[in-house]
Amino acid sequence: MGPTMKNMKLKNRIIKAKKSKFGPTLVALILVSMAVVSCNNDDEASSVDCSGTTVPFTELNTIIQSSCAKNSSCHGSDSGNGPGPLLTYSQIYSARSEIRTAVANGSMPQGSSLSSNDKNSILCWIENGATNN
């Protein structure tokens, strides 16, 4: 259910709550719920539409190697950071959830940023099954 539908349902609850004997309390609770829903939709805003988008692993790997694994102190061969080294398909696949979170919230790569195209490529590769194609 999208954010608009959630907000419509919450607004309908406010109208019903105003008519009940607990109206002010219910209205306050519903408004707090709406704020929480709004905050939780930040992750949805950082997601992209990946339908019809196929990102080959070779493209993704180029991005990871140049942005994440280029020096061993980040996610190179000697890395102990986060998911560790990101040098092989197996390592990257195993870390895909952590990678998605870090890329979506902008916390990685540290000290630099990804282009929108690179960010979308990473997110779509993960969203579409993280295949070794």
C-alpha positions as CSV (number, residue, x, y, z in Angstrom):
1,M,0.0,0.0,0.0
2,G,1.5,3.3,-1.0
3,P,1.9,6.3,1.2
4,T,-1.1,8.1,-0.3
5,M,-3.4,5.2,0.5
6,K,-2.1,5.0,4.0
7,N,-2.6,8.7,4.6
8,M,-6.2,8.5,3.3
9,K,-7.0,5.6,5.7
10,L,-5.5,7.6,8.6
11,K,-7.5,10.7,7.6
12,N,-10.7,8.6,7.6
13,R,-9.8,7.4,11.1
14,I,-9.4,11.0,12.3
15,I,-12.9,11.8,11.1
16,K,-14.4,8.8,12.8
17,A,-12.3,9.5,16.0
18,K,-13.6,13.1,16.2
19,K,-17.1,11.7,16.5
20,S,-16.3,9.3,19.4
21,K,-16.2,10.1,23.1
22,F,-12.4,9.6,23.0
23,G,-12.0,11.9,20.1
24,P,-9.2,14.2,21.1
25,T,-7.0,11.4,22.4
26,L,-7.6,9.3,19.3
27,V,-7.0,12.2,17.0
28,A,-3.6,12.8,18.7
29,L,-2.7,9.2,18.4
30,I,-3.6,9.1,14.7
31,L,-1.7,12.3,14.0
32,V,1.4,10.7,15.7
33,S,0.9,7.6,13.5
34,M,0.7,9.8,10.4
35,A,4.1,11.4,11.3
36,V,5.6,7.9,11.8
37,V,4.3,6.8,8.4
38,S,5.7,9.9,6.9
39,C,9.1,9.3,8.4
40,N,9.1,5.6,7.4
41,N,8.5,6.6,3.8
42,D,11.9,8.2,3.6
43,D,13.3,4.8,2.5
44,E,10.6,4.6,-0.2
45,A,11.7,8.0,-1.5
46,S,15.3,6.7,-1.8
47,S,14.2,3.6,-3.8
48,V,14.0,3.7,-7.5
49,D,11.7,2.1,-10.1
50,C,13.7,-0.9,-11.4
51,S,11.0,-2.4,-13.5
52,G,12.4,-3.2,-16.9
53,T,15.9,-2.4,-15.7
54,T,18.6,-5.1,-16.0
55,V,21.9,-4.4,-14.5
56,P,24.6,-6.9,-15.3
57,F,26.9,-8.0,-12.5
58,T,29.9,-6.7,-14.6
59,E,28.5,-3.2,-14.5
60,L,27.7,-3.4,-10.7
61,N,31.2,-4.9,-10.0
62,T,32.9,-2.0,-11.8
63,I,31.0,0.5,-9.5
64,I,31.8,-1.5,-6.4
65,Q,35.5,-2.0,-7.3
66,S,36.0,1.7,-8.1
67,S,33.9,3.1,-5.2
68,C,34.1,0.6,-2.4
69,A,37.1,-1.8,-2.8
70,K,39.7,0.5,-4.4
71,N,41.7,0.5,-1.3
72,S,42.1,-2.2,1.3
73,S,41.1,0.0,4.2
74,C,37.5,0.2,2.9
75,H,36.3,-3.1,1.3
76,G,39.5,-4.4,-0.3
77,S,41.2,-7.6,0.5
78,D,42.3,-6.8,4.0
79,S,39.0,-5.1,5.1
80,G,37.3,-5.8,8.3
81,N,34.8,-3.0,7.8
82,G,31.1,-3.8,7.7
83,P,30.6,-6.8,5.5
84,G,34.4,-7.0,4.9
85,P,36.0,-7.4,1.4
86,L,33.7,-6.8,-1.6
87,L,35.9,-8.3,-4.3
88,T,34.0,-11.3,-5.6
89,Y,30.4,-12.0,-6.6
90,S,29.9,-14.2,-3.6
91,Q,31.1,-11.5,-1.2
92,I,29.0,-8.8,-2.8
93,Y,25.9,-11.1,-3.0
94,S,26.3,-12.0,0.7
95,A,26.5,-8.3,1.6
96,R,23.7,-7.1,-0.7
97,S,21.3,-6.2,2.2
98,E,24.0,-4.1,3.9
99,I,25.0,-2.6,0.6
100,R,21.5,-1.6,-0.2
101,T,20.9,0.1,3.1
102,A,24.2,2.0,3.0
103,V,23.7,3.1,-0.6
104,A,20.0,4.1,-0.1
105,N,20.7,6.1,3.0
106,G,23.9,7.7,1.6
107,S,26.3,6.5,4.3
108,M,28.5,4.7,1.8
109,P,30.9,5.2,0.2
110,Q,32.5,7.1,3.0
111,G,34.4,10.3,1.9
112,S,32.7,10.4,-1.5
113,S,29.3,9.9,-3.1
114,L,27.9,7.9,-5.9
115,S,26.3,9.4,-9.0
116,S,22.6,8.9,-9.3
117,N,23.2,6.5,-12.1
118,D,25.6,4.4,-10.0
119,K,23.3,4.5,-7.0
120,N,20.3,3.4,-9.1
121,S,22.4,0.6,-10.8
122,I,23.3,-0.8,-7.4
123,L,19.8,-0.6,-6.0
124,C,18.3,-2.1,-9.1
125,W,20.8,-4.9,-9.3
126,I,19.8,-5.9,-5.7
127,E,16.1,-5.3,-6.2
128,N,16.1,-7.5,-9.4
129,G,17.7,-10.5,-7.6
130,A,21.4,-9.7,-7.5
131,T,22.2,-12.1,-10.3
132,N,25.6,-13.1,-11.6
133,N,24.7,-12.3,-15.2
